[in-house]
Every structure is written in structure tokens, then in C-alpha cells.
């Protein structure tokens, strides 16, 4: 198991999450790839996207079928500017490469927003630290284990 995946598995266990990490045969770097691998709707895939919000990291966990509206997020959450973070910023604040960013297991807690559209699914799948690893969870569990705030983040 890749060290990043081990870190996520440990964080899940420590958080009391019910799901176990699943290693896939192919890449789950994109929501579409993950959905194809898992045989689920793209909307049930949790995209873990890191943004720079007034210079600080902001993790947005959004449905695979959604695009984040950065202007809306900024207006709704009191930021002057929200912009997509570059790969170095993402790795610095999460410890993961883009395509494998997990919702937990970061060097320190990140402010997190969770797309309310994920509530539509009984089970959702999130990255587990590597493009070939995911774990199942629910909206409520995701909010609990990340300390995330439910939000309208896009469409």
C-alpha cells in the first residue's frame, strides 16, 4: 500500500469511519474515471479540490458532477478572492498530489466546505491519497470526519 494511502486508512480508522480503502485496477484521477471504475454515478464521486481563499487553503468537497463557482463561494463565505490552487500549494497544505487529494489525513486541519449535492447519494466515494485508491462514506460521515461545513458551492 502506498504511504499516502496508509496515512488515509489510519486517519479513517482514527476518525471511526465505517469505510475501508479500496485500491482500484485503474486510475480514479478524475471523477469520470472513478465512477467508471466503481460503477456508480459521477455525482457520487467526491472531488477534493483545494483553493486559495485570501491566501489560505480552502478544501471544497464537491460532487463529481459539479463545477465550483468561486465567486459564489467567496460571496457566501466572506472571502475577497477564491482561486484554484497550484500543485505546489495543494501538496504543501494537504500532503497529497492533485488527483489523489483525500478529504482527511492532511498535515493540519483545513477549512472545508462540503457540497450539499452529495446528500442525494446514500454512498459517496472519495480519494484515499493516491489516484488508484478510494473509500466509501456518506455525506453525514464526511461532514463528521472532516469537520466540514455543508454549503452550496456550484452547479
Secondary structure, 3 states (H helix, E strand, C coil): CCHHHHHHHHHHHHHCCCCCEEECCCCCCCHHHHHHHHCCCHHHEEEEEEEEECCEEEEEEEECCCCECHHHHHHHHCCCCEEECCHHHHHHHHCCCCCCCCCCCCCCCCEEEEEHHHHHCCCEEEECCCCCEEEEECHHHHHHHHCCEEECCEC
